[in-house]
Amino acid sequence: MKESLLQKWCDQAWLYCIYLLGIMMGCVLLIRWGAWDVPQILICFLAIMIPLHVFEENTAPGGFFYMNNLEQKSAAPMVYPQNRLTNMVTNLGAEILVIILTVFATRMEAAVVVLVILFGIGELAHHTSAGIHMQKRYQGKGKTTIYGPGTITSYVCLLPLSVYGCYWMSGHAFTVTDILLGIGILLFIMICLILIPFAISRRVKSEKYAFKSAGYFAKYE
């Protein structure tokens, strides 16, 4: 059956878009490095690292969705709750939001640093937990590590941003409002860009946006 434009967009096209956004933000950071303060640099780095993280999760080696869906006890991990549509909404939505925050970072410096810290720690915790689950699942088929798509960039790219964010916070004044705003932005990402789309997908269970390959995990199935 011929795929619609939205299905084609949710397959590979949006990935090229987010990778291009990451490259563009890298160029912006190089140009503005000397003019920006640390908070704006950190949130811009996050806008660069999200596409890199997405590349590992979805392109090389790809298959993060499979691990994620199995961890959520999906009976059809190629179909729900994470599918090609929710995948696009979550990742591209988060990237656009972080780019917007980069523009307005000077108005909420501590809040965006809190977001960077929590984002990195959250991704690290999620990928480590999911990796342990998958290692236990496939240890009888030769899987000896907790690696899963997204693990390397969580540790090598996102965690250092969190650590430096903590270092910056330790030397600068901030308020409870700053912390709550940073947490609020993260909750918006989690609820509006992840949980709600996942809930709809879990209810519908449509194969229209099903993934076509388990990526990294195909060799264990």
PyRosetta script that sets phi, psi and omega in degrees:
from pyrosetta import init, pose_from_sequence

init()
pose = pose_from_sequence("MKESLLQKWCDQAWLYCIYLLGIMMGCVLLIRWGAWDVPQILICFLAIMIPLHVFEENTAPGGFFYMNNLEQKSAAPMVYPQNRLTNMVTNLGAEILVIILTVFATRMEAAVVVLVILFGIGELAHHTSAGIHMQKRYQGKGKTTIYGPGTITSYVCLLPLSVYGCYWMSGHAFTVTDILLGIGILLFIMICLILIPFAISRRVKSEKYAFKSAGYFAKYE")
pose.set_psi(1, 135.5)
pose.set_omega(1, -179.0)
pose.set_phi(2, -67.8)
pose.set_psi(2, 134.0)
pose.set_omega(2, -179.1)
pose.set_phi(3, -82.6)
pose.set_psi(3, 148.3)
pose.set_omega(3, 176.8)
pose.set_phi(4, -75.5)
pose.set_psi(4, 169.9)
pose.set_omega(4, 178.1)
pose.set_phi(5, -61.2)
pose.set_psi(5, -38.6)
pose.set_omega(5, 179.5)
pose.set_phi(6, -65.8)
pose.set_psi(6, -39.3)
pose.set_omega(6, 177.7)
pose.set_phi(7, -63.5)
pose.set_psi(7, -41.6)
pose.set_omega(7, 178.6)
pose.set_phi(8, -66.5)
pose.set_psi(8, -40.4)
pose.set_omega(8, 178.1)
pose.set_phi(9, -61.6)
pose.set_psi(9, -41.0)
pose.set_omega(9, -177.3)
pose.set_phi(10, -78.8)
pose.set_psi(10, -6.8)
pose.set_omega(10, 178.9)
pose.set_phi(11, -83.9)
pose.set_psi(11, -72.2)
pose.set_omega(11, -177.0)
pose.set_phi(12, -125.2)
pose.set_psi(12, -29.1)
pose.set_omega(12, -173.0)
pose.set_phi(13, -57.5)
pose.set_psi(13, -42.8)
pose.set_omega(13, -178.2)
pose.set_phi(14, -65.7)
pose.set_psi(14, -28.3)
pose.set_omega(14, 178.6)
pose.set_phi(15, -65.6)
pose.set_psi(15, -42.8)
pose.set_omega(15, 177.1)
pose.set_phi(16, -62.1)
pose.set_psi(16, -34.9)
pose.set_omega(16, 179.3)
pose.set_phi(17, -65.5)
pose.set_psi(17, -46.9)
pose.set_omega(17, -177.3)
pose.set_phi(18, -70.2)
pose.set_psi(18, -33.6)
pose.set_omega(18, 176.7)
pose.set_phi(19, -66.2)
pose.set_psi(19, -38.6)
pose.set_omega(19, 177.3)
pose.set_phi(20, -64.6)
pose.set_psi(20, -40.4)
pose.set_omega(20, 177.2)
pose.set_phi(21, -61.6)
pose.set_psi(21, -40.0)
pose.set_omega(21, 178.5)
pose.set_phi(22, -63.0)
pose.set_psi(22, -42.3)
pose.set_omega(22, 178.1)
pose.set_phi(23, -64.5)
pose.set_psi(23, -41.9)
pose.set_omega(23, 179.4)
pose.set_phi(24, -62.4)
pose.set_psi(24, -42.3)
pose.set_omega(24, 179.7)
pose.set_phi(25, -68.2)
pose.set_psi(25, -30.3)
pose.set_omega(25, 174.8)
pose.set_phi(26, -64.6)
pose.set_psi(26, -41.1)
pose.set_omega(26, 177.8)
pose.set_phi(27, -65.5)
pose.set_psi(27, -41.9)
pose.set_omega(27, 178.8)
pose.set_phi(28, -61.1)
pose.set_psi(28, -43.0)
pose.set_omega(28, -178.9)
pose.set_phi(29, -62.7)
pose.set_psi(29, -42.0)
pose.set_omega(29, 179.2)
pose.set_phi(30, -62.2)
pose.set_psi(30, -40.5)
pose.set_omega(30, -178.1)
pose.set_phi(31, -70.3)
pose.set_psi(31, -40.4)
pose.set_omega(31, -173.3)
pose.set_phi(32, -96.7)
pose.set_psi(32, 2.1)
pose.set_omega(32, -173.7)
pose.set_phi(33, -51.0)
pose.set_psi(33, -48.1)
pose.set_omega(33, -176.8)
pose.set_phi(34, -73.2)
pose.set_psi(34, -16.7)
pose.set_omega(34, -176.6)
pose.set_phi(35, -99.3)
pose.set_psi(35, -16.9)
pose.set_omega(35, -175.8)
pose.set_phi(36, -96.0)
pose.set_psi(36, 149.9)
pose.set_omega(36, 172.0)
pose.set_phi(37, -85.9)
pose.set_psi(37, 170.2)
pose.set_omega(37, -174.5)
pose.set_phi(38, -54.5)
pose.set_psi(38, -45.9)
pose.set_omega(38, -178.0)
pose.set_phi(39, -57.9)
pose.set_psi(39, -42.6)
pose.set_omega(39, -179.8)
pose.set_phi(40, -68.9)
pose.set_psi(40, -35.1)
pose.set_omega(40, 176.8)
pose.set_phi(41, -65.7)
pose.set_psi(41, -42.7)
pose.set_omega(41, -178.7)
pose.set_phi(42, -63.6)
pose.set_psi(42, -45.5)
pose.set_omega(42, -178.0)
pose.set_phi(43, -70.1)
pose.set_psi(43, -30.9)
pose.set_omega(43, 175.4)
pose.set_phi(44, -69.2)
pose.set_psi(44, -39.3)
pose.set_omega(44, 175.3)
pose.set_phi(45, -59.1)
pose.set_psi(45, -38.7)
pose.set_omega(45, 178.2)
pose.set_phi(46, -63.0)
pose.set_psi(46, -38.2)
pose.set_omega(46, 177.8)
pose.set_phi(47, -66.3)
pose.set_psi(47, -22.4)
pose.set_omega(47, 176.1)
pose.set_phi(48, -85.4)
pose.set_psi(48, -38.9)
pose.set_omega(48, -175.4)
pose.set_phi(49, -76.2)
pose.set_psi(49, -29.1)
pose.set_omega(49, 178.7)
pose.set_phi(50, -59.7)
pose.set_psi(50, -49.9)
pose.set_omega(50, 176.4)
pose.set_phi(51, -60.2)
pose.set_psi(51, -36.1)
pose.set_omega(51, 178.0)
pose.set_phi(52, -65.4)
pose.set_psi(52, -40.8)
pose.set_omega(52, 177.3)
pose.set_phi(53, -64.6)
pose.set_psi(53, -42.7)
pose.set_omega(53, 178.1)
pose.set_phi(54, -63.3)
pose.set_psi(54, -36.9)
pose.set_omega(54, 178.7)
pose.set_phi(55, -60.0)
pose.set_psi(55, -44.7)
pose.set_omega(55, 179.2)
pose.set_phi(56, -68.0)
pose.set_psi(56, -39.1)
pose.set_omega(56, -178.1)
pose.set_phi(57, -70.5)
pose.set_psi(57, -34.3)
pose.set_omega(57, -169.6)
pose.set_phi(58, -116.1)
pose.set_psi(58, -21.7)
pose.set_omega(58, -174.5)
pose.set_phi(59, -115.6)
pose.set_psi(59, -57.3)
pose.set_omega(59, -178.5)
pose.set_phi(60, -135.9)
pose.set_psi(60, 103.2)
pose.set_omega(60, 7.3)
pose.set_phi(61, -88.3)
pose.set_psi(61, -15.3)
pose.set_omega(61, -178.9)
pose.set_phi(62, 79.0)
pose.set_psi(62, 166.4)
pose.set_omega(62, 177.7)
pose.set_phi(63, 103.2)
pose.set_psi(63, 8.1)
pose.set_omega(63, 178.7)
pose.set_phi(64, -56.1)
pose.set_psi(64, -39.6)
pose.set_omega(64, -178.3)
pose.set_phi(65, -55.3)
pose.set_psi(65, -36.8)
pose.set_omega(65, -176.8)
pose.set_phi(66, -64.9)
pose.set_psi(66, -45.1)
pose.set_omega(66, 176.3)
pose.set_phi(67, -63.1)
pose.set_psi(67, -43.1)
pose.set_omega(67, -178.3)
pose.set_phi(68, -64.5)
pose.set_psi(68, -44.6)
pose.set_omega(68, -179.1)
pose.set_phi(69, -68.5)
pose.set_psi(69, -39.0)
pose.set_omega(69, 177.3)
pose.set_phi(70, -64.6)
pose.set_psi(70, -39.0)
pose.set_omega(70, 179.3)
pose.set_phi(71, -63.9)
pose.set_psi(71, -28.0)
pose.set_omega(71, 178.2)
pose.set_phi(72, -92.2)
pose.set_psi(72, 15.9)
pose.set_omega(72, 174.2)
pose.set_phi(73, 60.5)
pose.set_psi(73, 37.6)
pose.set_omega(73, 176.9)
pose.set_phi(74, -72.1)
pose.set_psi(74, 136.6)
pose.set_omega(74, 177.2)
pose.set_phi(75, -79.8)
pose.set_psi(75, -14.7)
pose.set_omega(75, 178.9)
pose.set_phi(76, -138.2)
pose.set_psi(76, 77.8)
pose.set_omega(76, -173.2)
pose.set_phi(77, -63.0)
pose.set_psi(77, -15.1)
pose.set_omega(77, 175.7)
pose.set_phi(78, -82.8)
pose.set_psi(78, -11.6)
pose.set_omega(78, -171.0)
pose.set_phi(79, -111.9)
pose.set_psi(79, -44.3)
pose.set_omega(79, -172.8)
pose.set_phi(80, -155.6)
pose.set_psi(80, 163.7)
pose.set_omega(80, -4.2)
pose.set_phi(81, -77.6)
pose.set_psi(81, -22.9)
pose.set_omega(81, 176.4)
pose.set_phi(82, -86.7)
pose.set_psi(82, 119.5)
pose.set_omega(82, 175.9)
pose.set_phi(83, -126.8)
pose.set_psi(83, -174.6)
pose.set_omega(83, -176.6)
pose.set_phi(84, -63.1)
pose.set_psi(84, -33.2)
pose.set_omega(84, -179.7)
pose.set_phi(85, -73.1)
pose.set_psi(85, -49.4)
pose.set_omega(85, 179.7)
pose.set_phi(86, -64.3)
pose.set_psi(86, -34.6)
pose.set_omega(86, 179.1)
pose.set_phi(87, -60.6)
pose.set_psi(87, -43.7)
pose.set_omega(87, 178.9)
pose.set_phi(88, -66.6)
pose.set_psi(88, -46.1)
pose.set_omega(88, -178.9)
pose.set_phi(89, -59.8)
pose.set_psi(89, -46.5)
pose.set_omega(89, -177.5)
pose.set_phi(90, -62.8)
pose.set_psi(90, -55.4)
pose.set_omega(90, -171.4)
pose.set_phi(91, -77.2)
pose.set_psi(91, -45.4)
pose.set_omega(91, 179.2)
pose.set_phi(92, -69.1)
pose.set_psi(92, -37.0)
pose.set_omega(92, 177.1)
pose.set_phi(93, -61.8)
pose.set_psi(93, -44.6)
pose.set_omega(93, 179.3)
pose.set_phi(94, -64.2)
pose.set_psi(94, -40.3)
pose.set_omega(94, -179.9)
pose.set_phi(95, -63.0)
pose.set_psi(95, -45.8)
pose.set_omega(95, -180.0)
pose.set_phi(96, -63.1)
pose.set_psi(96, -41.5)
pose.set_omega(96, 179.0)
pose.set_phi(97, -62.1)
pose.set_psi(97, -43.8)
pose.set_omega(97, -179.3)
pose.set_phi(98, -66.7)
pose.set_psi(98, -35.4)
pose.set_omega(98, 176.1)
pose.set_phi(99, -64.0)
pose.set_psi(99, -42.8)
pose.set_omega(99, 177.2)
pose.set_phi(100, -61.4)
pose.set_psi(100, -42.0)
pose.set_omega(100, 178.5)
pose.set_phi(101, -64.7)
pose.set_psi(101, -32.0)
pose.set_omega(101, 176.9)
pose.set_phi(102, -62.7)
pose.set_psi(102, -39.6)
pose.set_omega(102, 179.5)
pose.set_phi(103, -64.6)
pose.set_psi(103, -39.3)
pose.set_omega(103, -175.0)
pose.set_phi(104, -103.7)
pose.set_psi(104, 15.5)
pose.set_omega(104, -175.2)
pose.set_phi(105, -60.1)
pose.set_psi(105, -32.2)
pose.set_omega(105, -177.9)
pose.set_phi(106, -65.7)
pose.set_psi(106, -17.7)
pose.set_omega(106, 180.0)
pose.set_phi(107, -90.8)
pose.set_psi(107, -10.6)
pose.set_omega(107, -177.1)
pose.set_phi(108, -149.9)
pose.set_psi(108, 54.1)
pose.set_omega(108, -171.1)
pose.set_phi(109, -56.8)
pose.set_psi(109, -53.1)
pose.set_omega(109, -177.1)
pose.set_phi(110, -64.2)
pose.set_psi(110, -36.8)
pose.set_omega(110, -178.5)
pose.set_phi(111, -63.3)
pose.set_psi(111, -42.9)
pose.set_omega(111, -179.3)
pose.set_phi(112, -70.8)
pose.set_psi(112, -30.7)
pose.set_omega(112, 176.3)
pose.set_phi(113, -67.5)
pose.set_psi(113, -40.9)
pose.set_omega(113, 175.9)
pose.set_phi(114, -59.0)
pose.set_psi(114, -42.3)
pose.set_omega(114, 178.4)
pose.set_phi(115, -61.1)
pose.set_psi(115, -46.1)
pose.set_omega(115, 179.7)
pose.set_phi(116, -59.4)
pose.set_psi(116, -43.9)
pose.set_omega(116, -179.6)
pose.set_phi(117, -61.5)
pose.set_psi(117, -52.4)
pose.set_omega(117, -176.2)
pose.set_phi(118, -67.5)
pose.set_psi(118, -36.2)
pose.set_omega(118, 179.9)
pose.set_phi(119, -61.4)
pose.set_psi(119, -48.7)
pose.set_omega(119, -179.1)
pose.set_phi(120, -64.1)
pose.set_psi(120, -44.5)
pose.set_omega(120, -179.9)
pose.set_phi(121, -64.8)
pose.set_psi(121, -41.1)
pose.set_omega(121, 179.4)
pose.set_phi(122, -62.7)
pose.set_psi(122, -45.0)
pose.set_omega(122, 179.1)
pose.set_phi(123, -64.2)
pose.set_psi(123, -40.9)
pose.set_omega(123, 179.4)
pose.set_phi(124, -61.6)
pose.set_psi(124, -47.3)
pose.set_omega(124, -179.2)
pose.set_phi(125, -63.1)
pose.set_psi(125, -43.7)
pose.set_omega(125, -178.5)
pose.set_phi(126, -63.6)
pose.set_psi(126, -48.6)
pose.set_omega(126, -177.1)
pose.set_phi(127, -68.7)
pose.set_psi(127, -34.4)
pose.set_omega(127, 177.4)
pose.set_phi(128, -66.8)
pose.set_psi(128, -46.7)
pose.set_omega(128, 179.4)
pose.set_phi(129, -61.6)
pose.set_psi(129, -47.3)
pose.set_omega(129, -179.5)
pose.set_phi(130, -65.5)
pose.set_psi(130, -36.7)
pose.set_omega(130, 179.3)
pose.set_phi(131, -64.4)
pose.set_psi(131, -40.2)
pose.set_omega(131, 177.5)
pose.set_phi(132, -63.9)
pose.set_psi(132, -42.7)
pose.set_omega(132, 179.0)
pose.set_phi(133, -60.1)
pose.set_psi(133, -44.0)
pose.set_omega(133, -177.9)
pose.set_phi(134, -72.2)
pose.set_psi(134, -32.9)
pose.set_omega(134, 177.2)
pose.set_phi(135, -65.0)
pose.set_psi(135, -41.1)
pose.set_omega(135, 177.7)
pose.set_phi(136, -66.1)
pose.set_psi(136, -38.3)
pose.set_omega(136, -178.4)
pose.set_phi(137, -65.9)
pose.set_psi(137, -39.2)
pose.set_omega(137, -172.9)
pose.set_phi(138, -110.7)
pose.set_psi(138, 11.7)
pose.set_omega(138, -177.6)
pose.set_phi(139, -62.1)
pose.set_psi(139, -28.3)
pose.set_omega(139, 177.0)
pose.set_phi(140, -74.7)
pose.set_psi(140, -9.9)
pose.set_omega(140, 179.6)
pose.set_phi(141, -110.5)
pose.set_psi(141, 14.6)
pose.set_omega(141, 173.0)
pose.set_phi(142, 100.5)
pose.set_psi(142, 4.8)
pose.set_omega(142, 178.9)
pose.set_phi(143, -80.4)
pose.set_psi(143, 118.5)
pose.set_omega(143, -174.3)
pose.set_phi(144, -111.1)
pose.set_psi(144, -6.0)
pose.set_omega(144, -178.8)
pose.set_phi(145, -122.9)
pose.set_psi(145, 169.0)
pose.set_omega(145, 177.5)
pose.set_phi(146, -94.0)
pose.set_psi(146, 13.4)
pose.set_omega(146, -178.5)
pose.set_phi(147, -64.2)
pose.set_psi(147, 138.5)
pose.set_omega(147, 170.5)
pose.set_phi(148, -145.0)
pose.set_psi(148, 156.7)
pose.set_omega(148, -178.8)
pose.set_phi(149, -53.4)
pose.set_psi(149, 119.5)
pose.set_omega(149, -178.4)
pose.set_phi(150, 111.0)
pose.set_psi(150, -12.7)
pose.set_omega(150, -177.3)
pose.set_phi(151, -66.1)
pose.set_psi(151, -46.0)
pose.set_omega(151, -176.4)
pose.set_phi(152, -62.2)
pose.set_psi(152, -47.9)
pose.set_omega(152, -178.8)
pose.set_phi(153, -69.3)
pose.set_psi(153, -25.9)
pose.set_omega(153, 175.9)
pose.set_phi(154, -64.8)
pose.set_psi(154, -43.9)
pose.set_omega(154, -177.7)
pose.set_phi(155, -80.5)
pose.set_psi(155, -42.0)
pose.set_omega(155, -171.9)
pose.set_phi(156, -87.0)
pose.set_psi(156, -30.8)
pose.set_omega(156, -174.6)
pose.set_phi(157, -108.2)
pose.set_psi(157, -50.5)
pose.set_omega(157, -174.0)
pose.set_phi(158, -80.1)
pose.set_psi(158, -40.6)
pose.set_omega(158, 179.6)
pose.set_phi(159, -60.3)
pose.set_psi(159, -45.0)
pose.set_omega(159, 177.5)
pose.set_phi(160, -58.6)
pose.set_psi(160, -35.1)
pose.set_omega(160, 176.1)
pose.set_phi(161, -64.2)
pose.set_psi(161, -40.0)
pose.set_omega(161, 178.5)
pose.set_phi(162, -64.2)
pose.set_psi(162, -43.6)
pose.set_omega(162, -179.6)
pose.set_phi(163, -62.8)
pose.set_psi(163, -45.7)
pose.set_omega(163, 179.7)
pose.set_phi(164, -67.7)
pose.set_psi(164, -33.1)
pose.set_omega(164, 176.1)
pose.set_phi(165, -61.7)
pose.set_psi(165, -42.5)
pose.set_omega(165, 177.3)
pose.set_phi(166, -62.8)
pose.set_psi(166, -40.4)
pose.set_omega(166, 178.5)
pose.set_phi(167, -61.7)
pose.set_psi(167, -43.6)
pose.set_omega(167, -179.8)
pose.set_phi(168, -65.5)
pose.set_psi(168, -43.2)
pose.set_omega(168, -179.2)
pose.set_phi(169, -62.3)
pose.set_psi(169, -34.9)
pose.set_omega(169, -177.8)
pose.set_phi(170, -65.9)
pose.set_psi(170, -20.9)
pose.set_omega(170, -177.5)
pose.set_phi(171, -111.0)
pose.set_psi(171, 8.4)
pose.set_omega(171, -178.6)
pose.set_phi(172, -134.3)
pose.set_psi(172, 149.0)
pose.set_omega(172, 179.7)
pose.set_phi(173, -74.7)
pose.set_psi(173, 142.1)
pose.set_omega(173, 176.0)
pose.set_phi(174, -150.9)
pose.set_psi(174, 163.4)
pose.set_omega(174, -176.5)
pose.set_phi(175, -115.8)
pose.set_psi(175, 169.8)
pose.set_omega(175, 176.2)
pose.set_phi(176, -61.7)
pose.set_psi(176, -36.3)
pose.set_omega(176, 178.6)
pose.set_phi(177, -60.4)
pose.set_psi(177, -40.4)
pose.set_omega(177, 178.3)
pose.set_phi(178, -60.1)
pose.set_psi(178, -45.5)
pose.set_omega(178, -179.1)
pose.set_phi(179, -64.8)
pose.set_psi(179, -45.0)
pose.set_omega(179, -179.0)
pose.set_phi(180, -64.1)
pose.set_psi(180, -36.3)
pose.set_omega(180, 178.4)
pose.set_phi(181, -66.2)
pose.set_psi(181, -43.4)
pose.set_omega(181, 177.7)
pose.set_phi(182, -61.9)
pose.set_psi(182, -43.6)
pose.set_omega(182, 177.4)
pose.set_phi(183, -64.0)
pose.set_psi(183, -40.1)
pose.set_omega(183, -179.3)
pose.set_phi(184, -62.1)
pose.set_psi(184, -40.5)
pose.set_omega(184, 178.6)
pose.set_phi(185, -64.8)
pose.set_psi(185, -42.0)
pose.set_omega(185, 178.3)
pose.set_phi(186, -63.9)
pose.set_psi(186, -41.0)
pose.set_omega(186, 178.0)
pose.set_phi(187, -63.6)
pose.set_psi(187, -36.3)
pose.set_omega(187, 176.3)
pose.set_phi(188, -60.5)
pose.set_psi(188, -44.6)
pose.set_omega(188, 178.7)
pose.set_phi(189, -61.8)
pose.set_psi(189, -46.4)
pose.set_omega(189, -175.9)
pose.set_phi(190, -66.5)
pose.set_psi(190, -43.7)
pose.set_omega(190, -175.4)
pose.set_phi(191, -79.6)
pose.set_psi(191, -52.4)
pose.set_omega(191, -173.3)
pose.set_phi(192, -80.0)
pose.set_psi(192, -31.3)
pose.set_omega(192, -175.6)
pose.set_phi(193, -102.8)
pose.set_psi(193, -13.1)
pose.set_omega(193, -179.2)
pose.set_phi(194, -122.8)
pose.set_psi(194, -63.4)
pose.set_omega(194, -171.3)
pose.set_phi(195, -65.1)
pose.set_psi(195, -44.7)
pose.set_omega(195, -179.6)
pose.set_phi(196, -66.3)
pose.set_psi(196, -49.5)
pose.set_omega(196, 176.1)
pose.set_phi(197, -58.5)
pose.set_psi(197, -39.3)
pose.set_omega(197, 179.1)
pose.set_phi(198, -65.0)
pose.set_psi(198, -41.1)
pose.set_omega(198, -179.5)
pose.set_phi(199, -62.7)
pose.set_psi(199, -41.7)
pose.set_omega(199, 178.4)
pose.set_phi(200, -65.2)
pose.set_psi(200, -44.5)
pose.set_omega(200, -179.9)
pose.set_phi(201, -63.7)
pose.set_psi(201, -40.9)
pose.set_omega(201, 179.6)
pose.set_phi(202, -63.3)
pose.set_psi(202, -34.1)
pose.set_omega(202, -179.8)
pose.set_phi(203, -76.0)
pose.set_psi(203, -41.6)
pose.set_omega(203, -175.8)
pose.set_phi(204, -78.5)
pose.set_psi(204, -41.9)
pose.set_omega(204, -178.7)
pose.set_phi(205, 54.3)
pose.set_psi(205, 39.5)
pose.set_omega(205, -178.8)
pose.set_phi(206, -79.1)
pose.set_psi(206, 138.7)
pose.set_omega(206, 178.0)
pose.set_phi(207, -89.0)
pose.set_psi(207, 2.6)
pose.set_omega(207, -177.6)
pose.set_phi(208, -61.1)
pose.set_psi(208, -35.8)
pose.set_omega(208, -178.4)
pose.set_phi(209, -114.0)
pose.set_psi(209, 27.3)
pose.set_omega(209, 179.0)
pose.set_phi(210, -65.4)
pose.set_psi(210, 149.4)
pose.set_omega(210, 176.2)
pose.set_phi(211, -74.3)
pose.set_psi(211, 158.1)
pose.set_omega(211, -175.8)
pose.set_phi(212, -103.1)
pose.set_psi(212, -17.2)
pose.set_omega(212, -179.6)
pose.set_phi(213, -148.2)
pose.set_psi(213, 145.1)
pose.set_omega(213, 178.1)
pose.set_phi(214, -82.2)
pose.set_psi(214, 2.2)
pose.set_omega(214, 176.5)
pose.set_phi(215, 58.3)
pose.set_psi(215, -126.9)
pose.set_omega(215, -176.7)
pose.set_phi(216, -54.1)
pose.set_psi(216, -32.7)
pose.set_omega(216, -174.6)
pose.set_phi(217, -88.6)
pose.set_psi(217, -3.2)
pose.set_omega(217, -179.3)
pose.set_phi(218, -60.8)
pose.set_psi(218, -34.0)
pose.set_omega(218, -177.3)
pose.set_phi(219, -70.8)
pose.set_psi(219, -15.4)
pose.set_omega(219, 179.7)
pose.set_phi(220, -97.5)
pose.set_psi(220, -6.1)
pose.set_omega(220, -177.9)
pose.set_phi(221, -100.6)
pose.dump_pdb("model.pdb")
